[in-house]
């Protein structure tokens, strides 16, 4: 363990203890002002008990569960720093919003929202970046690095890489016109990663509805979550290799739509040619993705499976007809962000998101 990491962890612990003591003293002062001198012994006993309760509750709020106020005292500028980093990246390249949103999704689906996706391979493990669903596909790591560097200057060793991904996903969605939600924070970072786990856990673009449901159910997510979260495909691009099976092998696709795509994505070659997941507004977060599914113009097989004569059809029609999609997307993102986070003393706060301390 590096001395620098030990120092940062010590600073973090000191700040945590300080936060707890401040809260305890504040409560104690209030109780003392209300204490009756005639019942000093009983009051003293009650005071001691309540101080312990407050201290325990404060530690729990800081360590035991996720909270939107987790960094309120230890890194009050965390939200603005992340937001500024995301805004700069999207201004430079609008597609980056979709990429950052996808990082959070692909992180949470593999052993929980723990920042494991960000780890580079090392001598002890092969990480998730080269898994089938990620290789030559996931991007935005430099943006995360830049945000992390700024946070390390503002509050060293405090904000986790996993939390950066959660905040960046929300901010990206909002900046491209989508809904906002309250991001609960307090995740810590994993000290390992697994390409095998990623290959087993991430849903593939070739999945049918049954396999999609199984993949999401394994993460505690429902059919409603599946359809809503798939709506994130209203932004971003996909490589030819991901949609080739759908346009050449499936019948549940508009013929003219498939023909146009085949001109850009032949049966062999042009693997890295990109096409928008939403061919009308690929950098605007809206509900047109669902309109396209109704017209059999989903780019990926896994997209069109959501409207293919199953129980998912109703939700696709619902989200295409009104703004309920935004509300459910926000709920499902909050739910996904709670998948097996590391809290308390589990994991660590990485200084560099790409490697273990």
N, C-alpha and C positions, 0 to 999 in steps of 0.2 A: 504494500500500500504506500503510495507516494506521500511524502511529508506535506506537500501542498494540499492534497486532498484532506489529510488529517486536520490541517489548519482550517480549511473551509468548513469541514464538519464541526469543528470546535466553535467557529464563529456562528454557525447556524444554531448549534445547541445553546450558546450563550444568548443569542437573540430570542430563542424560544423561551428560555427560562425567564428572561427579562419581561417578555410579553405576559407570561403567566403571573409573575410577581406583581406587575403593574395592575393586572386585573384583580388579583387577590387583595392588594392594598386598597384599591378603589372600593371593593365590596366591604372590606373590613371597616373602612372609614364611615361608610354609610350605616353599617350596623352599629358601630360605636356611638354615632350621633343619636341613634334611636334607643340605645340601651338605658334601662332604668337602673339607677344606683341602688335602689332597694333590693333588687334581685341580681346583684353583681355576680354571685357565684354561678347561678343558672345561666345568666347571660354570657358569662365567660365561656362556659362549657358549650353553649349553643354557638358562640362566635367561632370557637376552635373548629367545631364540627363543620360549620358552614364554609370556613376558609378552606378546609380540606376538600369539600364538595366542589367549590368554585375552582380550586386548583386542578382537581381531577377532570372537571368538565373542560377547562381551558386546554389541558394537555390533550384531551380526546379530540377537541375541535381542531387542534393543530396537527395531531398525529394520526388519529384513528379513522377519519373519514374525510370525504371530499367536501369542500365548501367554496363558494364563490369568493369568500373573504380570506382565504387561506394566506395570501401574501399581503394582506392589508397593512401589517406593521413591518414585516420583514423585507418586502420589496413592493412598496406602494405604486411604483411606476411600471410594473410588469405589463399591464394591459396596454398602456400607451406605447411602450417600447415595441411590443409585438405588433400592434396595429400599424405603427409607422413602418416597420420592416415589411409587412405584408403589402401595404399600400405602395411602397416604392417598387416592390417586385412586380406587382400587377400593372403599375403604370408603365414599367419597362416592357412587360410581356403579359397581356391579359390572360393568356392561357395558364399562367402560373397559378391563378386562383384555383382552377380545377386540380392542378397537380398537388397543391398543398392540402386541399380537402381530401384527396385520395390517399395521401400519406397517413393521415389520421385513421382512415378506414382500414388500410392495410396493416397498420400497426396494431390496432385493437383486435383484429381478427386472429392474430397469432399470439397466443398466450397472454392476451389482455393488453390494455393501453399502457405500455411500459417503455416506449421508446426503443424497443429492440430492433425495429426496422432500420434505425439510423446507424447501427453498429456495422463497421467494416469487418471483414474477415480477419481473424488473427490465428495464432498458433493453436488455440484451444477449440475453436469452432468455425464453421462455415456459416455465415450469417444469412439474412433473409433477402438481401438485395439481388441475389442471383437466382431466387426461386422462380418458377415458371411464370407466375403472374406478375413478377416484379422486374425480371431481367430485361434490360434495354427499354424499360417502360416507366417505372416510378422515377420521379425527378423532383427537384426542389430542395435537394440537400444543402446546396450552397446558401439558399435563402435562410434555412434553419440555422446554419453555421453563423451567418451574419447576425441574426437576431440573438443567438446565444452569446456571441462575443460582446454585444452591447449590454446584455443582462449581466454578464460576468463583471463588467466594469461598474454597473450600477449597484449590484448586490451579489457579490461573489459567493458561489456555492449554494445558492438558495433556490433558484427556479429550475425545475427539472425539464429535460428535453421532451418528456411525454406530455407535460403541460403546455409546452410551446406548441406542439402539434395540435392539441385540443383547441387552444385559443386561435391559432392560425387558421384552422378549419372554419371556425365560426366567422372570423373576420373576412376570410376569402368569400364566403357565401354572401355576406352582407354587402361587400364592395361590388359584387357582380349583380346585385339587385334582389338577392334572396332574403329569407327571414333571419332574424337574430334570435339568440337564446342566451340564457345565463349559463356560463361555463363553470362547472364546479371543478375546483383545483385541489392539489395536494398529492398528485401522483408522484411516485419516485421512479427512477430508471432501473431497468434490468441490468444485470451484469453479464448476460449471455444472450445469444440469439441462435436460431436454428432454421436452416434452409429446409430441412425435412418437415419441420412443423409448419412452415409457411406453405409448402407444397400440399400438405394435408388439410390445411385450414382455409385457405383463400379460395373463394368460388371462382370458377373459370368462365370465360365468355362463351364456352360451348355447352355449359350446363343447361339441362332441361328444368322445368319447374319443380320437379320432384327433388332433384339434387340441390337446387337453389334453396328450397325450403329446409332441407336437411342441414345444409351448411349454415344457414341463419339460425335454425333451432339449436344447433350446437353452441351458439353464442348467447342463447337465451332470447333470441329475437323472433318476432312473430311474422306472419304473412303481411300484416299491415306495415311492419318495419321494413320488410323486404321490398315491398312496392315503393314505399316512401323514399327509402335510402337509394334505391335504384334511380329515383328521380334526379339524383346528382349528375346523371348522364345528360342532363340538359346543358351541361358545359363540358368542354374538353374535347380531346381528339382520341382516336383509336388507330392502331397500326393495322395494316392489311392482314397480317397473320391472325389477328383476333377476329376479324369479320369474314374472312375468306370462306370458312366452312358454312356460314349462314347463306351467303349469296350464291354459292354453287350447289349446295346439297339440300337446302330446305325449300319446302313449297309454301310456307306461311310468310311470304314476302312479296311485296308489290313487284310485278314483273319489270316495269319500266325503271323502278328504283334499283333493282338488282342489276339490270342491264347497264345502267350508268356507272354503277360501282365496279362492274367487271372490266370496264374500259380502263379504270385506274388501278385495279387490283387483279391481274391475271392469275391463272391457276398456279403459276410458278413465277417467281421473281417479284420485284417491287415490294418486298416484305416490309420495308420501312416507310412506305407511302402512308400518310395519315389522312384520315377523313373525320369530319366532325360527328360527334355522337348525336348532336342536334343540328341538322343541316341548315336550319334557318337562323338560329340565334346562339351560336356556339360559345359566346362569351357573355351571355346574359342568363342569369338564373331565373327561369320562369317555368311554366308548366307545358310548354310546347312539346317536350319529350313525350308526354302522354298522348297528345294529339297525333303525333307521328305513329305511335303504336296502334292507335285506332285505325290508321290507314295502312297498316302492315308495312311501315317504313322504319322499323327498329333496326339499327345498324348491326347489333350483335344478336346472336341466337338467344343469349340470356335476356336481352331486352325484350324481344318479341315474344318470348315464352310467358311474359307477364300478361299478354293479351292473346291467348291461344286456346280459348274454350275451357278455361279452368276457373276456380274460385277467385283468382286474382283479377279476372276481367272487371268485376264490379268496382274494385278500387281504382283501376286504370281509368274507367269511365268517370268516376267520381272526381279524381284529381285533374282530369282534363276539363271538367265542367265548371269548376270553381276554384277558389283560393284555399280550399281545405288542405291542399298539398303542402303549402308553406307551414301551416300549423302542425301537421303530422310530421313533417320532415324535422322540424325543431325538436319535437318530442322524441323522435327516434334517434336523433343525434345525441341528445342528453342520455338516453338509455344506452346507446352504444358506448358512450364515453365512460360508462360505469363498469365495463367488462373487466373484471379481475385486475383492478389497479393495485400496484404495490404502494403500501402506506406504512406509516410508523417507522420502524427500523429496517424494514425490508428494502432491498435494493440500495440505491445510492442516488446522489445528485451528481450526474456526470458534469465534469468541467468542460469536456469536449464531447459533443453528442456522438461523434464517430467512434469513440473508444472508451473502454472502461478505465476508471481512475487508477 
